Amino acid sequence: DSRSKSGQKESIGPLKGIVTFLTVLGRSSVHSVELLSVLARGRLSQLVVHNPLLQTETKSWSDLDHMRYRGYVKCVSKRDKNSKAGGAAAESNTQLMNGTDDPMHQLWIDVIDLHATLLQSTGSSPGEPETLKDMVFDFVDTYCASLLQSLYHCDAATTTAYSTGTVLTYNVLREVSSVLSLVSALYSPRYRVAFEATHEKLSSQFKERSKSVIGSLAKFLGATGSARELFRLVAAVDKLTNRDDEDFRLSTTADVDIHTAFSSGLQGARHQAIANAHLATRCYGLVSEKEHKASSHATSGTPEANQVTQISLEQSCQLILSSEFNRTMEHSAALCLTNAIRVLWRTRATSTCFTMLSESEAGAVDCVAMIQPGMIVALRPEAAEFAQDDDVDPVRFARVLKMDTVSRVWNVVFLHSFGEDDDEAEMVVSMDQLAGVEDVAAKTPVLRFAA
């Protein structure tokens, strides 16, 4: 058994190098994608999809011990007696897990990144590389349980950590970011229809898990950002009595006036900042000694931050929030949040509720009966506009304000792209310019929050 484990460890390095090379190759050029497509017809699928080592290890992560500290090995708990950041907010950081990064988990993340790269690369290349698409779909089928489990882990760590013991770690965030990047690629315009048609249940699960990840990580990032902002305002208010700068006094007073946390006074705001910092630090855990050291030092690198032996609870919270590890966790959580939002953006109802019409189809539409005030329509420019300007947009979108059924015209306000100046001027357009119409019944909210 020991020889088998030793052989497995020795095979991880070469396999990781191959996966990294294939990922770089997939990102390089269209010709590289063609080469990968040729490899996929050979033994590439056997290497990165139906790999016995990868299948065995991913299944073992469903065990309770592996689930709690996913992405690490040798996680033996011990008490850190040298922690200088005392108090309730630092309670979670005084538990040092003597673990190290799991090389198999790092390989798993690289394999996920490879398959996401294959879809992203083929999505921008000409032709129809069905071989690579089929290989990625095969990978998703083979490891769907592990992919969903990582998203569940991220949600459970921030919502039910007290009852399940699940810990949100840096390696988990890296894995979740890669999984969501792959899911986002599956929902790209080129592959969405095929994926949803063949994976209806899994598609629904990915969407629901993406929503849960957004809620969980928004809680962590919101608590961290709110605590940092409140500490800044509390410190600014403390300086008001010793500062004669009227501009500083006015700007600080304005910030305090609009912050609801100061409605119960300065001490109430200070208490709220500490509570938010405590919530943020309870969302994640420190597993390796490297992570513990990164959490014990402020990013400013000031000697005072490392030499203080007796500090207040407020100072303790500020040191934790400004630590290198906390900022790393914030950055990783933000990447996960971005990828999760991209998944929902590509699967939102509005992405399929707008129908473009050809000129013959638009001519057969009963505009009076179908189009109602408030709806969004696509409009073709009139022939006179083309004659005056060759660069005129072929289609523009507008909101219908009111309609004249006798003259067959609409009063509309055109919608502008991001970065353009808004022009709220009402214009009159002919119904004959219709190029597309939205399906109002298909529009539903992407996220629903309890009141």
N, C-alpha and C positions, 0 to 999 in steps of 0.2 A: 504493500500500500504506500509506503514511504517512497519507493522508487517511482511509483505512478505519479505521486504528487510532485516529485522532483522533476520528472519528465514534463509534466504540465507547465511548471514554472519556466522551464527552459524553452518551451514552445511559445510562450506569450510574447517574448521579445521579437523574434522573427515575424510572427503573425502581426504584431502591432506595426512593425516597419512596413510590411506589405500593404496593410490597410491605409496607413498614412500616405504611402506612395500613390495608391489608387485614388485617394481623395484629392491630392494635389493634381494628379493627372486629369481627373474629372473637371477640375476648375480651370484648366489651362486653355483649352480650345475645343472647337467643334470636332476637329480630327481626332482628338483624344477620346471624345465620347464615342466615336465610331470604333476606336480600338477597344474601348471597354465593352462595347456591344459584342464585339467578336469574342472577347474573353468570357463574357457571360454565357456564350453558347458552349464554352468548354467547362472548366472546373471552378470557375470563379464563384458560382453559386454554392458549390460544395464547401468552398473555403470560408466564405463570410456569412452564409446563411445556415447551411446544414452542418455546421462545425460541431462535433460531439462535445468538445471542451466548453464551447460557449453555451450550448444547450444545457449541459449539466450544471454549470455554475449559475446561470440565470434562474434555474429551477430551485437551486439551494437558497436563493435569496428570499424565498417566501417563508423560510423559517423565522420564528419570532426574534431570535438573536440577530440574524442578518437584517431583518426588517428594521429593527430599532436603530442600528448604526450601519445603514446601507452605504456601501462604498469604502468600508474600512475593515481591517483585520486586527486580531489580537486586542479587542476592546475590553480591557480590564479596568474597572472603575477603581479610582483611589482618590483620597482627599488631598487637595492641594493646600498645604499649610503655609505657603509663602504668599498667598494672595493678599495684596494690600488694599484691594477695593472691597471694603466691607459693606454690610447692609443688605437689605432685602433685594435690591436691584442687582447686586453682584452674586446672589446666592447660586444662580445657575452656572456661573463661571468658576465657582470654587470646586466644582466636580470635574476633575481632570481625567479624561479617558485616555489611557495609555495605548492608543491605536496608531496604525499607519495606513497610508493609502493602499487600497486593494488594487494591485496591477490588473486583475481580471476585470474589475469595474471600469478602470481607465480604458481598457481595450473595448469593452462594451459600448462606452460613449463614442469611441472612435468609429466603431462599426455603424452606429446610428448616424453619425455625421456623414459617413461615406454614402449611405443610402439616401440621405437628404440631398447630398451633393449631386448624386446621379439624377434625381428627379429635377433639381434646379437647373442642371446643365442641359438635360435633354429637353426641358421645357423651352429653352431659348435657341435650340438648334433646329435646323430644317429636317424634314423627313419624319419618320415615325419609328423611333427605336423601341419597338415593342419588347425586345428581349430584356432591356434594362428595366422597363416598367414592370414586366412580369416578375423579374427577380426581386424588385422592391416590394411588390405586392406579396410575393412568397415570404419575404422576410417579415412583413407585418403579420401575416397569417401565423407564422411559426412562433413569433415572440409577442403576440398581442397581449397575453397575460402580463408579461414583464413590463411592457410599455405602459399599460394601464396602471399597474401597481406603482410605478414611479410617480405618476400623477396623483394617485391616491395618497401616497406617502407624503407628498408636499402638502396636501390639504389636511391630512390627519395630524401632521406635526404642529400645525398652527391652530387647530380647532379642538382636537381631542387629545393633546399631548399629555394632559394630566391623567387621563384614564387609560390610555393605551401605552404610554411610555415611548411613543414614537418621537424621534428627534429629527428636526430639520437641520441638515448639515450642508457644508459647502459642496461636497461631492454630489449630494442629492440635487442641489440646485443646478449644478453643471449637467447632470443627467436629464433633469426636467427640461432645461433649455434646449438640449439636443433633441429630445422627444418631440417637443412642441414645434421645433424647426422642421422635423420630418413630417409631422401632421399638417403643418402649414403648406409644405410642398405637395402633399397628397391632395390638398384642396385648391391647388393652382388651377386656372381655367382649363389647362390641357388635360388634367387627370381627374378633376372633381367628379364629373358625371360617371366615369368608369369606376371610380372607387366607391361612390355611394351606391351604385347599382349592384356591385358585388359584395359590399361590406356594409349593408344597411344597419345592422345592430352595432357593429364596431364604430361606425361613423357617428351614430347617436351617442355612444359612450365617450368618444373623443371630445365631442362638443360639450357634453355635460361636465367632463373633467376639466376642460379648459376654463369653463365658467367658475368652477370651484377653485382652481389655481389663482384666477384673477382676484376672487374674494379673499383668499387666504393671504396672498402676498401683498395685496393692497392694505390689509390690516397691519402687517409688519412694517411696510414702508410708511404708512400713514402715522403709526405710533412713533417711529423713529424721527420722521420729519417734524411732527408736532412737538415732540419733546425737545428737539434741538432748537426750534424756533422759540418755544416758551422760555427755555434757559437763556436765550439771547435777549429776549425782552425783559426778563427778570433782572439780568445783569445790567441792562441799560437803565432800568428804573432805579436800581440801587445806586447808580452813578449820578442820578439827577440832582441829588442834594449837594454834590460836590463839584458840579459843573456849571459854568456860567454861560456856555455857548447856547444862545437862544434858539438857533436853528436846530441843533441837536435835541434840545428840550422839546421843541414843537413836533419834530418828526417822530420822536419816541413816544410822546403823548398820543399822537394820532394812531400809531400802531397799537398801543395799549387799548385805546378806546374801541377799536374795531374787533379786538380779540375777546371772544366770549369768556375765555378762561379767567379774565381779570374781573369778571362781574362780581366774584366773591372776594375780591381783594388780592393783594400781592401774595400773601401766604397761600391762598387758595390756588393761584396760578403756579406757585412753586410746587405745591403738592401734586397738581395735575401733571406737571412736567416730569416729576419723579415717577408717578404712576405710569405714564406713557413709556418712559425709559425702561421701567421694570417689565412692562408688557412686551416691548420689543426684544429685550434680551432673553425673555422666557420662550420666545418663538424658536430659537435655535440652540444648538448644543456644540460644545467644543470636544472634539474627539482625539485629535493628535496633540502632541506636545508643541509642535510648530504652531498650531492654531491657538493654543493657550498663550504662548509667548506673544503672538501678534495681537491678542485681545488685551494684554496687560500693559501695552505701551501706546500712548497717544501718538497720533500721526504727526503732531507738531515736533516731536522729538525733544521736548524740553527736559532738562535734567530734573527739574522739580517734579515732573509727572512720575518719575521713577524712584524718587528719594523720599516721597511723603509716606510716613508710616501711620499717621492718624489723620484721616480726612473725614469730612462730613458726608452724609448720605448723598447730598446734592452734588458734591464734588466727585464722589464715586460714580454717580450716574453719568456725569459729563465726561469723565475719563473713558468709560466704556463706550459711549456714543462716538467719541473721537478716535477710538482705537483703529488700528489698521485693519483688523479682522472684521469689525462691524461695518466699515466702509466697503470692504470686499464683499461681504454678504449683501449689502444694499445694492451694489453694482450687479451682482449675479441675480438677485431677485428682480431687478429692473429689466434685465435681459429676458428672464422668463416671462415677466409680465408683458413685454413687447411682443414676444412670440405667441403668447396666448391670445392677445388682442388681435394679432394678425390672423389667427385661426378663425376667430369670431367674425372678423371683418370679411373674410373670404366665404364664410358660410351664412352671412346675414341674409335675412329675407329680401332686403332691398337689392341684393345682387342678382336676383332672378325675377323680381317683380316688375321690371321695366321691359317692355317689348318694342323693338324697333320694327318699323314697317317700310316696305318698299313703296315706290310711288303708286304702283297699281293697287297694292293692298290698302294704302291710305285712302285712295280714291273710293274704295268700297266700304269704308268705315262710316257709320252714321255718327258724325261728330257731335251733333246736337244731343243725341240720346246717351252717348258714351262719356263724353267729357263734361265734368262738373267743375264749378269754381273751387279752387284749392288744389286741384290736381296738377301734377308736373307733366309737361308735354315736351317732346323734342320737335323742333321746327327747322325746316329747310329755308335757306334764304331765297328771296325772290330773284327772278332772272335779272332784274335791274341791278341788284347788288353785285351779282357776278360780273356784270358788264363794267361796273365802276371800279371794282377791286378784285384782282385775281387771288389775293391772299385771304379772302373772306372765309370764315369757318363754314364747313359744309353743313354742320348741324349745331344748333344751340338749344339749350334747355331753358324753360321758362315755367313760371307758376301762373296758372289761369286765375284772374281776379273776377272777371265777369264776362258774359257773352251776349252777343247780339245775334239772335237766330235768324232775323230777317236779312241783315247784311252779311251774315256768315263770317263774323269777325270775333276775335277775342281781345280783351284787354289783359295784358300780361306784364309781368316783371321778370326780366331775364336773370338767370342765376349765373354767378361768376365763379371762375376757378380761383383756387387759393392764390393769394398774392395780388390779385387784381382789385382795383378800386370798385367798391360797391356803387351801383347806379340804380337807385330806387325809382327812376322815372318810369311811369306807366306808358306802355306802348300798345298800339293797335296792330294786330296781325291777322292775316287771312287764315281761315280754317283749311284752305287748300295747301298750306305750308306744312301740315302735320307730317311728322316723320317717325313718331313713336309716342307711346302712352304708358303710364304706370298702372299696375294692377293694385289698387288700394287694398283689396281684400287680402293680398299676400303679404302686406306689411305688418310685421309683429315685432315687439321689442326683443332685442337680443338678450338683455339682462333684466331680471325682475328682482327687486329688493323689497323685503317686507317693510311696511311703514313703521 
